[in-house]
């Protein structure tokens, strides 16, 4: 059984036991989180597609850890103009472990 969920403006295909990194959630480590934005639920040949969400479906997950991703270097450069700008960015994330899918 797998599902497609939406969180943080992105969509993820998940199954029970999967671990994934999503945009930072306001939940403590070890806490259970209920993700209700379920777009699709599939159990073999039985597929439920939402318009836009599947009614009554939810995905249960456990917060494993919080962290920050790898640093991304941003370099802006204009030739012959004596202009250079260098910055960086590290995105916060929450690592989840999917514990159950209910349709």
Order of alpha helices (4+ residues) and beta strands (2+ residues): beta-beta-beta-beta-beta-beta-beta-beta-beta-beta
